[in-house]
Amino acid sequence: MCEALAPALFRVGADGVVEPPAESVSPADAEVVALAVDSCPVQALRWIDD
């Protein structure tokens, strides 16, 4: 689901595990990342705001 919402920000590896391409998120991408986190059907993602 996260890859479908934000394909430039998330990739699902061959093992089925989501791999974020970066450790930080730009302010411009924050809204779509928050949507992806909230939409994760298995709650595998967390948003940690520094």
C-alpha positions in Angstrom: 0.0 0.0 0.0 2.7 2.5 0.9 4.5 1.9 -2.4 1.3 2.5 -4.3 0.7 5.8 -2.5 4.3 7.0 -2.6 6.3 5.0 -5.1 9.2 7.6 -5.1 9.5 7.2 -1.4 8.9 3.5 -0.7 10.0 0.3 -2.4 9.1 -3.2 -1.5 12.1 -5.5 -1.7 12.2 -9.0 -3.1 11.7 -10.3 0.4 8.4 -8.3 0.7 9.9 -5.8 3.2 9.4 -2.1 2.7 12.6 -0.2 2.1 12.5 3.6 2.5 15.1 5.2 0.2 16.1 7.8 2.7 16.3 8.4 6.4 14.7 11.8 6.3 11.6 13.2 4.5 11.4 16.6 2.9 8.7 18.9 4.1 7.1 18.6 0.7 6.8 14.8 1.1 5.6 14.8 4.7 1.9 14.7 3.9 2.1 11.7 1.5 4.4 9.9 3.9 1.9 10.4 6.8 -0.9 9.1 4.5 1.2 6.0 3.7 1.9 5.3 7.3 -1.8 5.7 8.2 -2.8 3.5 5.3 -0.4 0.6 6.0 -2.7 -2.5 6.4 -0.3 -4.3 8.8 0.9 -1.2 10.7 4.5 -1.9 9.7 5.4 1.8 9.3 5.9 4.5 12.0 6.4 8.2 11.7 9.0 9.6 14.1 9.1 13.4 14.0 12.4 14.8 15.2 
